[in-house]
Amino acid sequence: MKRITLTFLISIIFGNLTHAQAIRYQQTETALHIYYQDSTKPAISFPLGETFLTIGVGKEKVDFKMGSFKFKDKKRTLDKQKIMPQVVIDHDTLTITQGSSGWHGLWAENWKIQAYAAGDGSLMLLLTANAPANRITLTFQSNAQERILGMGEQFSYVDLKRHKVPVWVEEQGLGRGDKGISFFTGLAGVKGNHYTTYAPIPWLMTTDGRGILCQNTQFQEFDFRKDDKITLEVWSDTLNLLIWQEPKPLDLLEKYTAHTGRMPKLPDWALGTILGLQGGDKKVMDATREAIKAGNPVSAVWIQDWVGRRPTKYGDRLWWNWIPDTIRYGSMKEFTSDLAAMNIKTLGYINSFMVPGTAMTDTAIAHGYLVKTQTGEPYLMPAGGFDAYLVDLSNPEAFEWLKGIIKTNLIGNGFSGWMADFCEWLPWDAKIYSGEAAPAFHNRYPVEWARLNREAIKEAGKEGEVMFFTRAGYTGSAKYSTMFWAGDQLHTYGPNDGMRSAITAMLSSGLSGISLNHSDAGGYTTVKTPFYKSRRDWDLFCRWNEWAIFTPVFRTHEGLRPKENVQFYDDTSTQRMFAHYGRIHAALKPYFLFLNKEATDKGYPMVRHLYLHYPTDSEIWNAPYQFMLGEDILVAPVTAKKEFKVKVYLPAGEWEHLFFKTKYTGGQWHEVAVPYGQPAAFVRVGSKWAKELKGKF
């Protein structure tokens, strides 16, 4: 055994005895453990005998194309922690420094870590480095059995152990590694990868009962690839972590969302069928009446083309000029009023881009409302068939101006909601009004966009009546956004950019504080090229709808190329099947209302990973696409083409099939038939909602 020095022994004694209040520590030969309050488990542990902290200077090269970013970095190390650190606690603040023995004392003031109670049940860890440092790499202990969950809306994996995950808001990419298309989209520079996402959040919750939130907004990268450690790199001279500890995962989510903010109660109408339609007032009205005639409980119509359309090489795209298209829709106020007379709401579309050649854009240029290049010119970006500018949301006047457009042209024309799209595109090299570096504002941009939309609703006196849904997000977005959606997926079953990826997005986002989420039922991205085709067929139409009805908002999308896809209005049989799905969703409305209250009061997601209710059941990890709706319903989607049986793992208890009424014993796997229209969904026998929903299916 190695000889323990007197200084080392004293640090152990005083670390354990002097500070038994909010913070205490224990220093061994292999680790420095920091404990918070009365927990018997360390909140965080730093490995000793190896470097756990490096500070340095980096010079990055960032390539940007249509919302996708590629990073290369050259780093020079300024200092590495090498010797036994010095730890002191004074006035309930624990401070870690390099120590002052030998020549290392020269570097003692290069960095400092402080830990103290944050006042919301969390431990705050603040690391500061001296100039010219702009890179911090911190390593803390993990273990091989610890699963890593969260990290925002992830599309490929829920458990991120043994993965390296960047934290940067960007387009998710096209293909993301799925076979067939990714090779070609890689050549075009828009492929993405397994970790690119619209809504990353630097929040991880582990199966060891701790949650860690990085409060930085700069580029970060979490490395979970080692069994025994987690490494976090942030491109900044400070690093700010909050750490919570709770043995029950739902309690951990409750504490975390109390800090970051929770999503509001949805309007009741949002829980009906929302038809995604376009093409003008007559086409929309006719399709809506036919859907109602077929027995579909339609509550809203979403017309993304209220601003008109333009042809591009990528298909028809919307005109990003935020005024009504009077050619297709005549008087927009009359159109929304006619729908309202049928007890149907109207939804529209907006984003924070401006296109050249419009009066609205001319106003933005004249008043300096647009993001600029380093030379001070409005930053014009290729946007897929045309060019566009981005409104500078760091500019308070631009913020209020765009908010006014929403209040006047959307709410003022009778819209009850809209898709609030994009917000991933702020360029790395942009110049913004606030004067801060664009990379530090980039991840905050979608948070500001959600705040802008929410304030527009409040200022119009429509809180609780109007909703909007966003795809981009970051820490704090849930405080403002009324609903998320999972962005653009291919019309496939693919695990990285198809239907399965949308299910993964529901689960991971729910573990990250995004409690209300949904997808484009049937997918969005239609591809028609000589080398690859992606279109929605009948099989995918049914299977996607069959799990989408178990999400709070059930909304269709015609897709990028509507004529290439199966649509709910194509024929009588399709219309009837779609109405059947709508009625199932409507029957769940009382349950959705209950779950929405839980989401608002406690931060619980409506769509839940089984881990939240069965944290000790290891078998749940072998059923990656199953999910819970609340605590009482379990859904096992069909995740492959032309499959009519699924293997379902039912956890402990007794379960009843919602449609067949067959009862199953939990704690084991079952094979279940899945004809079209009768998804593998089960209610927990004996639960409150088994009784409440009885006879509705």
Secondary structure, DSSP 8 states (H G I E B T S, - for coil): -----HHHHHHHHHHHHTT-SSEEEEE-SSEEEEEETT-SS-SEEEESSS--EEEEEEEEEEEEETTEEEEEEEEEEEEE--S--EEEEETTEEEEE---SGGGGGGTTSEEEEEEE-SSS-EEEEEEE-TT--EEEEEEE--TT--EEESSS-SS-S--TT-EEEE-B----SSTT-TTTHHHHHHHT----TT-BS----EEEETTSEEEEE---S-EEEE--STTEEEEEESSSEEEEEEEE-SSHHHHHHHHHHHH-------GGGGSEEEEE-S-HHHHHHHHHHHHHTT--EEEEEEGGGG-EEEETTEEEE----S--HHHHS-HHHHHHHHHHTT-EEEEEE-SEE-TTSHHHHHHHHTT-B-B-TTSSB--EE-SSSEEEEB-TTSHHHHHHHHHHIIIIIGGGT--EEEE-------TT-B-TT-SBHHHHHTTHHHHHHHHHHHHHHHTT-TTT-EEEES---TTHHHH-S-EE----BSS--TTTSHHHHHHHHHHHHTTT--SEE--BT-SB-EE-SS-EE---HHHHHHHHHHHTTSS-EEB---SSGGGS--TTSSHHHHHHHHHHHHHHHHTHHHHHHHHHHHHHH---SEE-GGGT-TT-GGGGG-TT-EEETTTEEE----STT--EEEEEE-SSEEEETTT--EEESSEEEEEE--TT---EEEETTSHHHHHTTT--
